[in-house]
Amino acid sequence: MSMSWLFGSSSSASSTTPASTSSTNDNNNNDSLKQSLGFDPAQVTDVSNILKTPGLFDSARLHPLAGLDKGIEYLDLEDEQLNNVEGSQGIIPSRSWSDDLCYGTGAVYLLGLGFGGLYGAQEGFKNIPKGAPAKLQLNTILNHITKRGPFLGNSSGVIAMTYNIIDSTLDAIRGKHDDFNSLGAGALAGALFRSSAGIKPMFISSVLATGAAGIWCGAKRYLQY
């Protein structure tokens, strides 16, 4: 009897102990889950109940790698300051000479590419062979467009890039930006562009570039006032 009672007691204890341990583990898991989520999942009946839980969106509960407890960091906008050279605040404000170099060169290149393409298209229409099929006519037009457009665009881009470099250099040396810098930069840029072709082409190119710079200065003043 004593042995059976002993074994029976042992069997009963062995059958109840894991159940109580499992119940304790479940309670611990529910408590940890409730603490991590900020609400009790067993009491959730609607999503709105979750959203209304106090402190649910507390930054301290987010992942520690987010670093939100250190405060919000703002972007450094010192590079966004405009150029402070005298006379540089015109109709198109710029931050530095690099802005003028990039935007000015790109804009002039696109203008040259467009005008060159239009001139090439007009030239292609004039040179279409009589009685030629449609494919040959289209090919003739496209050949003239690709011949004139990139040539004028590339040439204009080179002149504009040289102009902006010289213009920014003169601004830095003189400490101000005015029409004299623009006209001088246009003259030098045009001369350098055709310097390898001889004196006469260099002079003509310089005059044309100076005239273009003068037109640009006049347009800026007209639009500004």
Backbone torsions as a table, in degrees:
resi	resn	phi	psi	omega
1	MET	NA	-45.2	-178.3
2	SER	-63.3	-37.2	-179.6
3	MET	-69.0	-42.1	179.3
4	SER	-67.2	-36.6	177.3
5	TRP	-65.0	-37.9	179.7
6	LEU	-66.2	-46.6	179.0
7	PHE	-66.5	-37.5	178.5
8	GLY	-64.6	-40.5	176.9
9	SER	-64.6	-40.3	179.0
10	SER	-65.2	-40.7	179.5
11	SER	-65.5	-40.5	179.7
12	SER	-66.4	-39.7	179.1
13	ALA	-66.1	-40.5	-179.3
14	SER	-68.4	-26.3	-179.2
15	SER	-83.6	-24.1	-177.7
16	THR	-97.6	-26.5	-177.0
17	THR	-64.8	-46.8	177.3
18	PRO	-61.0	-34.6	179.6
19	ALA	-64.5	-45.2	179.0
20	SER	-66.7	-35.8	177.3
21	THR	-65.5	-41.8	178.5
22	SER	-64.2	-38.9	178.5
23	SER	-65.7	-39.5	177.8
24	THR	-64.7	-41.7	178.8
25	ASN	-64.0	-38.3	178.4
26	ASP	-64.4	-41.8	178.8
27	ASN	-63.8	-41.2	178.4
28	ASN	-64.7	-39.9	179.3
29	ASN	-65.7	-41.0	178.7
30	ASN	-64.8	-39.8	179.3
31	ASP	-65.4	-42.7	179.6
32	SER	-67.4	-38.2	178.2
33	LEU	-66.7	-40.8	177.9
34	LYS	-64.4	-38.2	179.7
35	GLN	-69.2	-37.2	-178.5
36	SER	-75.8	-36.3	-178.8
37	LEU	-84.2	-29.0	-177.9
38	GLY	92.5	2.5	177.2
39	PHE	-154.1	163.4	-179.5
40	ASP	-91.8	113.7	-178.2
41	PRO	-60.4	-27.6	-178.0
42	ALA	-70.1	-20.4	-177.5
43	GLN	-100.2	5.6	-177.8
44	VAL	-83.8	123.3	175.4
45	THR	-117.0	-16.8	-178.1
46	ASP	-152.0	152.6	179.8
47	VAL	-64.5	-31.7	-179.3
48	SER	-63.2	-29.6	177.2
49	ASN	-65.8	-35.6	177.9
50	ILE	-67.2	-44.1	-176.8
51	LEU	-67.4	-25.8	-179.1
52	LYS	-88.5	0.1	-179.4
53	THR	-66.2	128.0	-179.3
54	PRO	-63.6	135.1	176.8
55	GLY	74.0	14.0	-177.9
56	LEU	-65.4	-40.5	-176.4
57	PHE	-100.1	31.8	177.1
58	ASP	-70.1	131.0	-177.3
59	SER	-64.4	-23.5	-179.7
60	ALA	-69.6	-21.0	178.9
61	ARG	-84.6	-10.3	-179.9
62	LEU	-73.5	174.3	-179.6
63	HIS	-60.5	135.0	-177.0
64	PRO	-62.2	-22.9	179.8
65	LEU	-70.6	-15.8	178.6
66	ALA	-65.9	-30.8	176.7
67	GLY	67.2	25.6	-178.0
68	LEU	-74.5	-14.6	179.3
69	ASP	-72.5	-12.1	179.2
70	LYS	-86.3	-4.4	-178.0
71	GLY	100.1	174.0	-177.8
72	ILE	-91.5	130.6	178.6
73	GLU	-97.6	132.7	-178.9
74	TYR	-102.3	153.0	179.0
75	LEU	-69.7	145.8	177.0
76	ASP	-84.6	116.0	-174.5
77	LEU	-103.4	22.3	-179.8
78	GLU	-65.6	-32.4	179.6
79	ASP	-71.8	-12.5	-179.0
80	GLU	-89.0	0.4	-179.2
81	GLN	-69.2	142.4	-178.0
82	LEU	-74.9	160.5	178.8
83	ASN	-63.8	130.4	-176.5
84	ASN	-100.3	13.6	176.5
85	VAL	-68.7	139.8	-178.2
86	GLU	-60.1	126.9	177.9
87	GLY	86.7	0.6	-177.1
88	SER	-86.0	-11.7	179.8
89	GLN	-85.5	88.3	-178.9
90	GLY	-108.6	-150.4	-179.1
91	ILE	-72.7	-22.1	178.2
92	ILE	-122.0	88.9	-178.6
93	PRO	-63.1	145.1	179.9
94	SER	-130.8	155.7	-179.9
95	ARG	-87.4	-34.2	-177.5
96	SER	-163.4	-178.3	179.6
97	TRP	-66.0	-27.4	179.5
98	SER	-66.4	-34.2	175.0
99	ASP	-62.5	-48.3	179.0
100	ASP	-60.7	-39.1	-178.9
101	LEU	-65.4	-46.9	-176.2
102	CYS	-71.9	-53.7	-175.6
103	TYR	-70.2	-40.5	-180.0
104	GLY	-64.5	-45.5	-180.0
105	THR	-65.0	-44.1	-179.8
106	GLY	-63.7	-42.2	-179.0
107	ALA	-65.2	-44.0	-179.6
108	VAL	-67.3	-37.5	177.7
109	TYR	-61.0	-45.0	-179.7
110	LEU	-65.7	-39.0	177.2
111	LEU	-63.2	-45.4	178.2
112	GLY	-62.6	-39.1	178.8
113	LEU	-64.9	-40.4	179.9
114	GLY	-68.4	-49.0	179.4
115	PHE	-64.7	-38.6	177.3
116	GLY	-64.3	-38.3	177.7
117	GLY	-66.1	-39.2	177.9
118	LEU	-66.2	-42.2	178.2
119	TYR	-64.2	-39.9	178.0
120	GLY	-65.4	-37.1	178.3
121	ALA	-65.4	-42.0	177.9
122	GLN	-63.4	-41.8	178.7
123	GLU	-65.6	-36.5	179.3
124	GLY	-67.1	-38.5	177.9
125	PHE	-63.6	-35.6	-179.6
126	LYS	-72.2	-26.7	-175.1
127	ASN	-102.4	16.9	177.9
128	ILE	-70.2	126.6	179.2
129	PRO	-64.2	143.4	-179.7
130	LYS	-69.2	134.8	178.8
131	GLY	73.8	11.9	-179.1
132	ALA	-75.9	148.1	177.1
133	PRO	-67.2	168.9	-174.5
134	ALA	-62.7	-39.1	-179.2
135	LYS	-64.9	-39.2	179.0
136	LEU	-68.5	-38.9	177.5
137	GLN	-62.2	-45.9	179.0
138	LEU	-63.7	-39.4	179.6
139	ASN	-64.8	-37.0	178.7
140	THR	-64.9	-43.4	-179.9
141	ILE	-65.1	-45.3	-178.8
142	LEU	-64.7	-35.6	178.8
143	ASN	-62.7	-42.0	-179.8
144	HIS	-71.1	-35.4	178.1
145	ILE	-65.2	-47.8	-179.4
146	THR	-70.7	-17.9	177.3
147	LYS	-81.1	-43.7	-175.3
148	ARG	-87.8	-39.8	-175.1
149	GLY	-60.8	-60.2	-179.7
150	PRO	-62.0	-33.7	179.9
151	PHE	-63.4	-50.1	-179.5
152	LEU	-68.4	-36.4	178.3
153	GLY	-64.7	-45.9	179.2
154	ASN	-64.9	-42.8	179.2
155	SER	-63.1	-44.4	178.9
156	SER	-64.5	-39.3	179.0
157	GLY	-63.9	-40.3	178.6
158	VAL	-64.9	-44.7	179.1
159	ILE	-63.5	-43.3	-179.4
160	ALA	-64.3	-40.2	179.1
161	MET	-64.4	-45.1	177.9
162	THR	-63.8	-40.6	179.3
163	TYR	-60.0	-48.1	-177.3
164	ASN	-66.0	-36.8	177.4
165	ILE	-64.2	-47.3	-179.9
166	ILE	-66.7	-41.1	-179.0
167	ASP	-62.8	-44.3	178.6
168	SER	-66.3	-35.2	177.3
169	THR	-65.5	-43.5	177.4
170	LEU	-64.5	-37.0	176.9
171	ASP	-61.3	-42.3	-179.3
172	ALA	-69.0	-36.6	-178.4
173	ILE	-72.3	-45.3	-176.8
174	ARG	-85.2	-17.5	179.8
175	GLY	76.1	15.9	177.6
176	LYS	-159.2	161.3	179.9
177	HIS	-117.6	121.4	179.8
178	ASP	-145.9	-175.5	-177.5
179	ASP	-67.2	-29.4	-179.7
180	PHE	-64.8	-38.5	176.9
181	ASN	-64.3	-41.7	-178.9
182	SER	-66.2	-43.9	179.7
183	LEU	-66.1	-41.0	178.3
184	GLY	-65.6	-39.7	178.2
185	ALA	-66.1	-37.5	177.2
186	GLY	-64.7	-41.5	179.6
187	ALA	-63.9	-45.5	-179.2
188	LEU	-69.0	-39.1	-179.8
189	ALA	-65.4	-43.0	177.8
190	GLY	-64.6	-38.5	179.6
191	ALA	-67.2	-42.4	179.8
192	LEU	-66.9	-32.0	-177.6
193	PHE	-64.6	-36.2	-177.9
194	ARG	-114.4	24.8	-176.4
195	SER	-67.4	-25.4	-178.1
196	SER	-85.7	-6.5	-176.6
197	ALA	-94.1	-8.5	-179.3
198	GLY	120.0	175.1	-175.1
199	ILE	-68.3	-47.0	-175.8
200	LYS	-64.4	-51.6	177.2
201	PRO	-60.3	-34.8	179.3
202	MET	-66.0	-40.3	179.3
203	PHE	-66.1	-44.5	179.8
204	ILE	-62.4	-43.5	179.0
205	SER	-63.6	-38.3	179.0
206	SER	-65.9	-40.7	178.9
207	VAL	-65.4	-43.4	-179.9
208	LEU	-64.4	-42.3	179.8
209	ALA	-67.2	-37.1	176.9
210	THR	-65.4	-40.9	176.8
211	GLY	-62.6	-41.1	177.7
212	ALA	-64.0	-39.4	177.3
213	ALA	-65.6	-38.9	177.3
214	GLY	-64.1	-40.9	177.1
215	ILE	-62.8	-39.6	178.6
216	TRP	-64.9	-41.4	178.1
217	CYS	-64.4	-42.6	177.9
218	GLY	-64.1	-39.6	178.9
219	ALA	-65.1	-39.1	178.6
220	LYS	-63.9	-43.5	-179.5
221	ARG	-66.7	-38.0	-178.8
222	TYR	-67.0	-43.8	-179.5
223	LEU	-72.0	-28.0	-178.7
224	GLN	-75.6	-34.1	-177.5
225	TYR	-108.3	NA	NA
